[in-house]
Amino acid sequence: MAKSTSSKTSRGASYSKFRQKTLRDPYISDKGLKEPAICTVCGAIYAKKSWSFDPKKKAKYEGDSSLLKVVCPADRKIKDDFAMGFVNIKGKFVALHKSDIINTIKAEGERVKTKNPEDRIISVKSVPGGITVKTTSDKLALKIGKVLKNSFKGEHQYAFRYGDKHVEVDWIRDA
């Protein structure tokens, strides 16, 4: 598929419509999960069909004997190194501002994680000529690309593989 900077897939449908019809996360059961549940790794609570770090929800279910103990999909992806988003950061600018870029990526990962525990950074690694980031969701990879463009200028492009929930984002700045 050709790279695109718009929110269109290679077939012309909007990404959200495309995503709703064809894409699914292999770590999330179509049947859902018994509620309430708590992740034994990160402490996120699953209730009302979503994961949350909300302290009020956590307090509500603390001591509840029906609370199911599980490992959330994000922590399973991190353990399995199963990335659904990739961000490739390249260019001469990266070598001069690597620590600022990495701090921006990590800060965005933490910010997004508080809103949705399923959107997490798996790894941020220095590679020859740049940085590679793996994320647990396609949405977080897209968001990191946009944040880099807004914070440091440069260009970003992204590509989805048809029928797959993976995205690859390329951000580059040479000057």
N, C-alpha and C positions, 0 to 999 in steps of 0.2 A: 504494500500500500504506500502511496505517496505521502510524504510528510505534509502536514497542514498546520497553519496557525489559526484556523477558525475552529468552530465547534462542530464541524461536519465530518462525517465518516467518508470513506472513499465512495460509498454508494449514494451520497447526497442527503441522507436523512440526518436530522439533528442528532447529536450524541445522546441526549437524554431519551429520545424516542428509540433509538437503536439499542441503547443499554437496557431499557425496560423489556424489549421484546426478545433479545437474543443472549444477553450476557448474564452469567451467574457466577457467584463466588463458590469455588469447590469446597471451601472450609465452612460454609454456612448451609445447614440442612434446609431443604425445601419445607420440611415438616415443622421447623422451628425447634425451640428448646423449651423444656419444662420450666415454668416460672414459679417463683423467683429463683435466680441462680447467682452465684458469686464466683469470680475467677480466683483460683487459689494462687495465681502468680501475681497479678497486678491489683486485685481487689475490686475490679469493676463489678457492678451489679447489673444483672439482666432482668428487666421487668418491663411489662407493656411493650414487648417485642423490640426492645433496644437496649444497648449497653450504655452505662453511664458511670461516671465517677462522682455523681451527686451525693454529697454527704448526708442530705436529708433522706434519700432513698436507702443509703447504707445504714443509717440509724434506725430507720423503720424496720428493716429486716434483720438487724443484729439480734441474735438469740432465737431467731425463728428456726425451729427444728425441721421445717419443710424446705429450708434453703438448700438448694442443690449445689454441690461443690463441683466445679468444672474448670477447664482451662479454656479461656475465651479464644475465638478464632484468631485474633491478632497475635496473642502469645504463642499459639500453635504455629502460625506462619513464621514468627521470629525464630522459634526453635528449629523449624524445618528449613529455614532460609528460603522461604517461598515468597518471592517478590511479585507483586502485581503492578508495580510501578518502578521505572528506572529513570534516573535523571543523570545525564552525561554532561558534565560541565567542562568546557574547554576554552582555550585561548590564552594569549599572552597576559591578559589582565588577571587571570586566575593565579598565576605564579606570584604576582605582586600583592595580591589581596586574599590569599588562601584562608587565613585565619578569620577574616571578616566574613567571607562567604560561608565558611563552615559554621560560624556562630549564628549567622542569619538562618541557615538551613535548620540547625538544631532548635533555635528559638521558634521558628515556624512550626516545626514538628511538635514541640511542647504545647504551643498555642492551640493547634488543631486537635491534639490528643484530648485536651480538656473538654472540647465540644463533642468529640466522637472518639471513644477509646479504640475503635477499630481502625482508625487512621494513624499509623505509627511508622516511624523510621526504623528500618531493620539495620542498616549500616550506612556509614559515610566513610569512604575510603579514598585516600590519595592514590592516583594512578599516574603513570607517565603522561604528562601533558594536561593533567586536570584532576577532577574529582568525580567519583561515581557514587550515587545515592540509590539505595534500594528502599522501597516503601511497601507497606502491607496493602495499600489501596491505590488504584489508579487516580482517584481524586487528589490524594496528597501529593503525588508526583506532579500532577498538573498545577496544583497550587504552588509548589516549590518553584517550578519554572516561571510562573507569573510573578512571584515575590522577587526572584532574582532579577527579572527584567525591570520591575518597578524600582528595586533598590539600587541596582548597579547598571541599569540600561542593558545594552547588548541585545541579542536576538534569541528567541526561543521558538522551537518547532516541536510538534508532537505527532506521533503516529500510533494508531490503534491497529491491532491485527483483527481482521474481520472474524466475528464469532468468538473472540477471545476477550477476556476482561483485563488484559495487560496493556499498558501504555509505555511508550518510550519517549522521554522528553530530552531534547538537546538544547542546551543553552550555551551560547558562545559570545565572547567579547575579546577582541584582539587589542584594542587600544585602551 
